[in-house]
Amino acid sequence: MKEGLKIKAVALRHKGYSIKEVAKKMDITQSTVSLWFRHVRLSKSAQARLDAHSRRGSLRGVAANRRNRLAVLLKIRAKARRDFAHLGWKKSEMKLACALLFWAEGNKDSSLIGFTNSDPQMMAVFVNLLRGSFDIDESKFRILVHLHEYHDDLKQRRFWSKVTGIGLKQFSKSYIKPHTGKNKRKNYPGCASLRYYDHRIAVELASIYNIIGKKFRRVA
């Protein structure tokens, strides 16, 4: 009876069935099937069928992994919304967030507030946190945009003006960086350098992030 099963299994193998398929179809362990197939040579058509089956399996595995990752991401995002969407963003909370962003990406010159970034969202968040945290004189804002030769200067200044809510009259002449032509970054908006001239706010932001630093740092 075992020999009869082996003959049927080998026949399926010659048709291009995988070890797993045969084992499942005939209710035999994969180790037994693998042993039976040790000396089986496949025709081109059988090998093609086996390769196609393997590719389909790989694609199914990739799709399953993608679904699993998406499910995990959705759970994480839902938790983040539950934990933080309720925040009322009082002035003190906005100051704290503004100070931490300034600590990470801002300049450390206490005579002014400088913030340079190529991420439009980060720039918009910082400038709006600054507005929400302090009594801002809008006329003190200045922006310098760093661009490559392939950029449309006016288009990109208008873009950053919309992002920051700062008028074009407060933009300095753009700095055009030489471009080698090797790497043209698609959809790269350039880099905006924001300046706000008020040393008192700069000192206050630095004081806030230094308080945080002293509270949470670990000294070796």
C-alpha positions in Angstrom: 0.0 0.0 0.0 2.9 2.3 0.8 4.4 1.6 -2.6 1.2 2.5 -4.2 1.1 5.8 -2.4 4.7 6.5 -3.5 3.8 5.9 -7.1 0.9 8.3 -6.9 3.1 10.9 -5.1 5.8 10.6 -7.7 3.3 11.0 -10.5 2.1 14.2 -8.9 5.7 15.4 -8.6 6.2 14.8 -12.3 3.3 17.1 -12.9 5.1 19.8 -10.9 3.4 19.6 -7.5 5.4 20.7 -4.5 6.3 18.6 -1.6 3.9 20.5 0.6 1.1 20.1 -2.0 1.6 16.4 -2.3 1.9 15.8 1.5 -1.4 17.7 2.0 -3.2 16.1 -0.9 -2.2 12.5 0.1 -2.2 13.0 3.9 1.5 12.0 4.2 4.2 13.7 6.2 6.4 16.1 4.2 9.5 14.3 5.4 8.3 11.1 3.8 7.4 12.8 0.6 10.8 14.6 0.5 12.5 11.2 0.9 10.5 9.7 -2.0 11.4 12.7 -4.3 15.1 12.5 -3.7 15.9 11.1 -7.1 12.9 12.4 -9.1 13.9 14.6 -12.1 11.5 17.1 -13.3 10.6 18.0 -16.9 10.8 21.6 -18.0 7.0 21.9 -17.8 6.9 20.4 -14.3 9.7 22.7 -13.2 7.8 25.7 -14.7 4.7 24.7 -12.8 6.6 24.3 -9.6 8.3 27.7 -10.0 5.0 29.4 -10.7 3.5 27.8 -7.6 6.5 29.0 -5.6 6.1 32.6 -6.9 2.4 32.5 -6.0 3.2 31.3 -2.5 5.8 34.1 -2.1 3.3 36.7 -3.3 0.7 35.3 -0.9 3.3 35.5 1.9 4.2 39.1 1.1 0.5 40.1 0.9 -0.1 38.4 4.3 2.9 40.2 5.9 1.7 43.5 4.4 -1.8 42.9 5.9 -0.3 42.0 9.3 1.9 45.1 9.3 -1.0 47.3 8.3 -3.1 45.9 11.1 -0.4 46.6 13.6 0.1 50.2 12.3 -3.7 50.8 12.5 -3.7 49.7 16.2 -0.7 51.9 17.0 -2.3 54.9 15.3 -5.6 54.3 17.1 -3.8 54.1 20.4 -2.0 57.4 19.7 -5.3 59.1 18.9 -6.8 57.8 22.1 -3.8 59.0 24.2 -3.2 62.4 22.6 -6.2 63.6 20.5 -7.9 64.9 23.7 -5.1 67.3 24.5 -6.4 70.8 24.7 -3.0 72.3 24.0 -2.8 75.0 26.6 -0.2 77.7 26.1 2.3 75.9 28.5 1.9 72.6 26.5 2.5 74.5 23.2 5.6 76.1 24.7 7.0 72.8 25.8 6.5 71.3 22.3 7.9 74.4 20.7 11.0 74.3 22.9 11.6 70.6 22.2 11.4 71.1 18.4 13.7 74.1 18.8 16.1 72.0 20.8 16.2 69.4 18.1 16.2 71.5 14.9 16.8 75.1 16.0 20.0 77.1 16.1 21.6 77.6 19.5 22.3 81.4 19.1 20.5 83.1 22.0 20.2 86.4 20.0 17.5 85.1 17.8 15.2 82.1 17.0 16.5 80.1 14.0 14.8 77.0 12.6 15.9 75.3 9.4 14.2 72.3 7.8 13.2 70.8 4.5 10.1 69.1 6.0 7.1 71.5 5.3 5.0 69.9 8.1 7.7 70.3 10.7 8.2 73.9 9.7 4.5 74.7 9.8 4.2 73.0 13.2 7.1 75.0 14.6 6.1 78.4 13.4 2.5 77.9 14.5 3.6 76.6 18.0 5.7 79.7 18.2 2.7 81.9 17.4 0.6 80.0 19.9 3.2 80.2 22.7 4.2 83.9 22.5 3.0 87.3 21.5 4.6 87.4 18.1 5.4 90.4 16.0 4.8 89.0 12.5 7.1 91.7 10.9 10.1 90.2 12.7 9.9 87.0 10.7 12.5 86.4 7.9 12.9 83.4 5.7 15.8 82.3 3.5 15.1 79.4 1.1 18.0 77.1 0.0 17.3 75.7 -3.5 19.1 73.9 -6.3 19.6 75.2 -9.7 16.7 73.0 -11.1 14.1 74.7 -8.8 11.7 77.4 -9.8 12.7 80.1 -7.4 9.4 82.0 -7.2 7.3 78.8 -7.1 9.3 77.5 -4.1 9.2 80.8 -2.3 5.4 80.9 -2.7 5.3 77.3 -1.5 7.2 78.1 1.7 5.1 81.3 2.1 2.0 79.2 2.2 3.5 76.7 4.6 4.6 79.3 7.1 2.0 82.0 6.6 4.8 84.6 6.1 4.5 87.0 3.2 7.0 87.0 0.3 8.2 90.5 1.2 9.8 88.9 4.3 11.8 86.4 2.2 15.5 87.1 1.5 17.0 86.4 -1.8 17.1 82.6 -2.2 20.4 80.8 -1.8 21.0 78.7 -4.9 23.2 75.7 -4.3 25.3 74.4 -7.2 23.9 71.1 -8.5 26.1 68.4 -9.9 23.2 66.9 -12.0 23.8 63.4 -10.6 20.8 63.4 -8.1 17.7 65.4 -8.8 15.4 64.8 -5.8 11.8 64.5 -7.1 9.3 66.7 -5.2 12.1 68.1 -3.0 10.8 71.6 -2.0 14.2 73.0 -0.9 15.1 73.9 2.6 13.7 76.9 4.5 15.6 78.8 7.1 13.3 80.7 9.4 14.5 83.6 11.6 12.7 85.5 14.3 14.5 88.3 16.0 13.7 88.3 19.7 16.4 87.2 22.0 14.0 87.0 25.0 12.0 84.2 23.4 15.2 82.4 22.3 16.4 82.5 25.9 13.1 81.2 27.2 12.9 78.3 24.7 16.5 77.3 25.6 15.7 77.6 29.3 12.7 75.2 28.9 14.6 72.5 27.0 17.5 72.8 29.4 15.1 72.1 32.3 13.9 69.0 30.4 17.4 68.0 29.7 18.5 68.2 33.4 15.4 66.3 34.5 15.8 63.3 32.2 19.5 63.1 31.4 21.7 60.4 32.8 25.3 61.4 33.6 27.8 58.6 32.9 
